[in-house]
Amino acid sequence: MKTNDPLKNQIFEIIENQMRDNNPKETNITYKRLIELGFSKTESKQFMSQCLAIELLDVLEYKKPFNEDRYINNLKNLPKDPSS
């Protein structure tokens, strides 16, 4: 599957903003945990971007509110595939 680099960069930026703002705090916790598991910085953000993409799809495509509980739960379960 071909990567949409502009979209990937925007999602990475959102994750970086969440980590900078420590909101939700689980973004930093998850990032550090993935690094400690031996994943690179990029790989860690790629895992996290999968969780964020699920939420963005629901918001943009299905007009649902951002489900922070599901997002946090999916972050906590990484590197397992996130659930939608």
N, C-alpha and C positions, 0 to 999 in steps of 0.2 A: 504494500500500500504506500502510495506517495505521500510524503509529508507536506502539509501546508505550512511553510515556514513563517509567513506573517501571522497566522493564527497561533502557531506554536509559540512564537515570540510574545504575543499578547498574553497568552495563558501563563507563560513563565513570568511575565511582568506582574501579573496579578498575584501569583504565588510569592514572588519576591516582596511585593508590597505587604502581603499578609505576614510574611516573616519579619519584615522591618517594623511593622506596627504591632506585632505579636497578637494578631487578631485574625482568626482564632489562634490561641496559643498552641493548638495541636499541630499547626503547620511547622513551627520550629521544632517541636518535640519529634514529629515524624521525620523531618529532614535530618536531624541529628542522629536519630535511630537508624535510618537507612544508610547514612554515611558509616556509622559504627558497624553495620552489617557488611560493609565492604563495597557498597555501591558508590559510583562516582557522583559528583555534584550534578552532572547532567542527567544521569540515570535516575537519581533520586527525584529530581524535578519532573522527569518524564512519568515516573510512577504517580507522583502527586497530581500531575496534570490530568491523568485519567479520571481521578476523583472529581476534579473541578469541571472537566468536560461534561460529565453526567449531569451536574447541576446546571451548567450553562445551557445545555440542550433543553432541559425541562423549563428553564426560565424563558429562553428565546423561542423555542419551537412550540412548546405546549402551554406557554403562558402560566406556568405554575410558579409559586414563590420558591425562592432559594431554600433548599432543605438543609439547614446547617447541621442538624443532628445526623442525617445520613452522610453528609460530607465528612464530618468528624469521625464517624464510625468507619467509613471507608479508609480514611487516613490511618486510623489506628490499626487496621487490618492489613496494610501494605507490608510486604510486597505481594500479597494475594490480590487477585483481580477484584476491583471494586464491584459492588452490586448496585443495580439501578432500581 
